[in-house]
Amino acid sequence: MLFAGKQIFGFTYTDSTAFYDIAADGSNIPTEKTKHYTLIFNTFVFMQVFNEINSRKLGAFEYNVFKGFFNNALFISVILITIVVQVALVQYGGKPVRACPLTYQEHAICLCIGLLSFIQAVLVKAFLPVHWFNRFHMKEEEMTDAEEKQAFTSTFRKSFRASHRKSNTSDSGANKVTKRD
């Protein structure tokens, strides 16, 4: 979008074009250059939002990034706040953020380009061997009950451990017998 965006969107500005022209009344008028860079900025943020969703599932064959998506209210609220703030910055940010308002169609174009992050994630999982990344390890331990109660995010999300405890206690007694053996 940076290098071919001028041709794609039909912009005719030059590199020396300013981001804003000054109108006779002293107001700032965004130029095509501002529109172009606003489209790039908006697309980049949407790509980041969808990449955050992709990053929820990092396993080799975990293609459904929406599995359990609604179990974390904090994550959903961060995504929604990011989108709202982004649209507000683009629509009302003006000269301080070097942006100009976009039409619904332009927002849709940015959103659709951002959605390509989902396709890219599937392609990476399908074609890059997982063993290339086996040397990178994260310490994965469950939180203790005390740590979970003290965690700030515990008030915003459905407890994963609590949901598993409920499903384990509702299992038949056969599972309890096999665990002792």
C-alpha positions as CSV (number, residue, x, y, z in Angstrom):
1,M,0.0,0.0,0.0
2,L,2.9,2.3,0.6
3,F,4.6,1.9,-2.7
4,A,1.8,0.9,-5.0
5,G,-1.1,2.6,-3.2
6,K,-0.9,5.7,-5.4
7,Q,-1.6,3.6,-8.5
8,I,-4.1,1.4,-6.7
9,F,-6.2,4.2,-5.4
10,G,-5.5,6.6,-8.3
11,F,-3.7,9.3,-6.3
12,T,-1.6,11.8,-8.3
13,Y,0.3,13.7,-5.5
14,T,4.1,14.0,-5.6
15,D,6.6,13.3,-2.8
16,S,6.9,17.0,-2.1
17,T,3.2,17.4,-1.6
18,A,2.3,18.6,1.9
19,F,-0.1,16.7,4.1
20,Y,-2.4,19.7,4.4
21,D,-3.2,22.7,2.3
22,I,-4.4,25.9,4.0
23,A,-7.8,27.2,2.9
24,A,-8.6,30.9,2.6
25,D,-10.4,30.8,6.0
26,G,-7.2,29.4,7.6
27,S,-8.5,25.8,8.0
28,N,-6.5,22.8,7.0
29,I,-7.6,20.8,4.0
30,P,-6.2,17.3,3.8
31,T,-4.4,16.4,0.5
32,E,-4.4,13.1,-1.4
33,K,-1.1,12.3,0.4
34,T,-3.0,12.5,3.7
35,K,-5.8,10.2,2.4
36,H,-3.2,7.7,1.2
37,Y,-1.3,7.6,4.5
38,T,-4.6,7.4,6.4
39,L,-5.6,4.3,4.4
40,I,-2.2,2.8,5.3
41,F,-2.5,3.6,9.0
42,N,-6.1,2.3,9.1
43,T,-5.2,-0.9,7.3
44,F,-2.2,-1.5,9.6
45,V,-4.3,-1.2,12.7
46,F,-7.0,-3.6,11.4
47,M,-4.2,-6.1,10.4
48,Q,-2.9,-5.8,14.0
49,V,-6.4,-6.4,15.4
50,F,-6.9,-9.5,13.4
51,N,-3.3,-10.7,14.2
52,E,-4.2,-10.4,17.9
53,I,-7.1,-12.8,17.3
54,N,-4.8,-15.1,15.3
55,S,-2.3,-15.1,18.1
56,R,-4.7,-16.8,20.5
57,K,-4.0,-20.2,18.8
58,L,-0.4,-20.9,18.1
59,G,-0.5,-24.7,17.8
60,A,0.4,-26.5,14.6
61,F,-3.1,-27.6,13.8
62,E,-5.1,-25.0,15.7
63,Y,-6.8,-23.4,12.7
64,N,-10.0,-22.3,14.5
65,V,-8.9,-19.1,16.1
66,F,-12.4,-18.4,17.3
67,K,-12.7,-21.4,19.5
68,G,-13.3,-20.1,23.0
69,F,-13.2,-16.6,21.7
70,F,-16.1,-15.4,23.9
71,N,-14.6,-16.8,27.2
72,N,-12.4,-13.8,27.7
73,A,-14.3,-10.5,28.2
74,L,-11.1,-8.5,28.7
75,F,-9.7,-9.7,25.3
76,I,-12.9,-8.8,23.5
77,S,-13.1,-5.4,25.2
78,V,-9.5,-4.6,24.2
79,I,-10.3,-5.6,20.6
80,L,-13.5,-3.4,20.5
81,I,-11.8,-0.5,22.2
82,T,-8.9,-0.7,19.7
83,I,-11.4,-0.5,16.8
84,V,-13.4,2.3,18.3
85,V,-10.3,4.4,19.1
86,Q,-8.9,3.7,15.6
87,V,-12.1,4.8,13.9
88,A,-12.2,7.9,16.1
89,L,-8.6,8.8,15.4
90,V,-9.2,8.5,11.7
91,Q,-12.5,10.4,11.6
92,Y,-11.7,13.1,14.1
93,G,-7.9,13.0,14.7
94,G,-7.2,15.5,11.9
95,K,-3.8,17.3,11.7
96,P,-2.4,16.1,15.1
97,V,-2.4,12.5,13.9
98,R,-2.0,13.4,10.2
99,A,-5.2,11.7,9.3
100,C,-8.4,12.6,7.4
101,P,-11.9,11.1,7.6
102,L,-12.5,8.1,5.4
103,T,-15.8,7.0,3.8
104,Y,-17.6,3.8,4.7
105,Q,-16.3,2.2,1.5
106,E,-12.7,3.2,2.4
107,H,-13.1,1.8,5.9
108,A,-14.4,-1.4,4.4
109,I,-11.4,-1.7,2.0
110,C,-9.1,-1.3,5.0
111,L,-11.0,-3.9,7.0
112,C,-11.0,-6.4,4.1
113,I,-7.2,-6.0,3.6
114,G,-6.9,-6.5,7.4
115,L,-8.9,-9.7,7.2
116,L,-6.2,-11.1,4.9
117,S,-4.3,-11.7,8.2
118,F,-6.5,-14.7,8.8
119,I,-5.6,-16.3,5.5
120,Q,-1.9,-15.5,6.1
121,A,-2.1,-17.2,9.5
122,V,-3.6,-20.4,8.0
123,L,-0.9,-20.4,5.3
124,V,1.9,-20.0,7.8
125,K,0.5,-22.9,9.9
126,A,-0.1,-25.1,6.9
127,F,3.3,-24.6,5.2
128,L,5.9,-23.7,7.8
129,P,7.2,-26.7,9.7
130,V,6.6,-26.5,13.4
131,H,10.0,-28.0,14.3
132,W,11.6,-24.7,13.1
133,F,10.1,-23.1,16.2
134,N,10.6,-25.9,18.8
135,R,13.6,-24.1,20.3
136,F,11.4,-21.3,21.6
137,H,9.7,-22.3,24.9
138,M,7.4,-20.5,27.2
139,K,7.0,-21.5,30.9
140,E,3.5,-22.8,31.0
141,E,2.2,-23.3,34.5
142,E,-1.3,-23.0,35.8
143,M,-1.9,-20.3,38.3
144,T,-2.6,-21.2,41.9
145,D,-5.9,-20.3,43.4
146,A,-4.3,-17.5,45.4
147,E,-2.6,-16.1,42.3
148,E,-5.8,-16.3,40.3
149,K,-7.8,-14.4,42.9
150,Q,-5.1,-11.7,43.0
151,A,-4.8,-11.3,39.3
152,F,-6.3,-8.1,37.9
153,T,-7.6,-9.8,34.8
154,S,-9.6,-12.4,36.9
155,T,-12.4,-9.9,37.3
156,F,-12.7,-9.6,33.5
157,R,-12.5,-13.1,32.2
158,K,-14.2,-16.4,32.7
159,S,-11.9,-18.6,34.7
160,F,-10.5,-21.4,32.6
161,R,-9.7,-23.5,35.6
162,A,-13.2,-23.1,37.1
163,S,-14.8,-24.2,33.9
164,H,-12.6,-27.3,33.8
165,R,-13.4,-28.0,37.5
166,K,-17.1,-27.9,36.7
167,S,-16.8,-30.3,33.8
168,N,-14.5,-32.7,35.8
169,T,-16.9,-32.8,38.8
170,S,-19.9,-33.5,36.5
171,D,-18.0,-36.5,34.9
172,S,-19.1,-40.0,36.0
173,G,-17.4,-41.7,39.0
174,A,-15.5,-44.0,36.5
175,N,-12.9,-41.3,35.9
176,K,-12.2,-40.9,39.6
177,V,-11.6,-44.7,39.9
178,T,-9.2,-44.8,37.0
179,K,-7.2,-41.9,38.4
180,R,-6.5,-43.8,41.6
181,D,-5.3,-46.9,39.8
